[in-house]
């Protein structure tokens, strides 16, 4: 009999490592972890495969050998890196995602199941640069979806394709169970992200705790929505566990707090008085931040699947960030 597995792509990345840690504590899933980079947890999961989502032979073998009940498709080229290497971003973010969709669809044909497919999208799908009304009004899922960045365009394309495969899938003969969260910036205490535009927040925090000063690539007024990693993981677990009948949408915003760079600096400075912040503005990254919303509306997630962040801005620093990072 074939093993029933959960496939996690991008498993060695920031979210992937934290998600696997969560599952290992529960010890309920047979996880196949797929990544180009070695994993710190490769000997703890059911199987670790060092490889690419662009390698169709790897995915074909997984699809033939196992029953793929769930896919957490976390592999991606992030926003800043995508702008600098558009061809690589197109291959990974579009072709790679399509390969995973095909793997999920093959399970419907071979094993008569609708594979649950989690796709992490981003506030990069929004573009509020020409917004004329109140800039503080939280943005809904249907508004301002006209991304200017390569990353945002690719995330929106995959959202739409996944939704179509879920709702219409080859006249219902081939379908997947597509569930998507548009993440704000994510702050983690145990890893630093690379290639993202919201990285200034975690970089600032890690610098202060390591007794280093920080040169920020966006200005002091820059403001984006954020959550901390435990809330991000909990949201993924929640949306994948909820009954499909309760999900009125395929794509959901989530958020927690929206500090400016100056807000972050003042909180960090209060804990680390020696910390100093200077600015070396990266025009490309500043322009991207200016296109993204300060605040997003997550009422659909709260209503449909009970989303609620555990950490607000104050609690995030007091009970998660400072507490965890200072203990290391």
Steps between C-alpha positions, in 0.01 A plus 500: 500500500624848415598735782286811543732801515513876542736669254674821608694687232747768602534294816839643599378858484382722782136392500577140402731433795246644744210307346693172517589571865130538573413170333786315668360596840165353396665194341197424287608556142736322264680800356696504177714814506629636168760774467818588312671568833575252775260496791585506869214256544571263210545201732182574694249496215367196314714588195716793394565556130767745394370627170299757310130548435607546139613137487190329366657155545518551877138611516385220272670241722335647811163492327539137396648366822279677756150628565556874530231618738637849555743736334646803677663676207743740667779511240526841331729776385409794725423858406836679495685206346221456243544857376871441453467160332174496308571186297581291806190636674284406203638146496459438873190703581295415189635180347587345836155573639338358189704182546358468852147562374552217250620272780186579700276443199666163436385388845139562403547281196708222661373489857155663475585765758496878495843595628499791743731761352627785717643798315662792685429821317594851603393861541720543191183434295380850594598832348366807679738752344214683328254454785294818539298428816621467859836317499426370850191307388583126516505337157258216418588195290317628191650850498813640332612165358711655226856415607791681344771264622598173332447315827155646555392423144618140532329448836172638364525282188547186712217601733266529203615173345464312828153645554397398148626142553308484826173644372490388138784246455459345153121499525526344849683189373831615647501718811708609794408648837679835474547715812701820499610765751635839402771551759627834624863524611596216735736547795678192634741465790683192376580595143561794272311527168686574179377674189185658642402866504369495858831359627596833660293416810661163589841629390466795737402273789777245440758780470401652834510167682841423349624841623537636148371822352270486198488683168138498387417481129165686535418830670369553854138556390477170311218288635392144420278240670680222688442185701739282699592148393287310757190680371598423139537129577175491698317666211626237256398218732157655556412560137609149401306337784167679452220328312489605135129581533584784737741665260308749289819611327824350380720799587521682834686792655642470850674768707589606852680835534622780270796689647709762325877458493515771768252306717721191476812700580347653813389160633840345433687803638306475824630145547847560353600863578831469312330406174541753220310523174611676185348510154640398166194507275471238227282677244364180348397354836362832624280525190369148561414580863321815385280289271396258772221580750568620853207299629296210367154377596489141624131481594431223246752271670360585841145427386563187290761307698541678832835666433623716787864596564635410842750786497440874462795739462570528873463129571702405192808673640443432870388137490653367179779701338709622795425200717601242239796680349663598827486141621714377212 
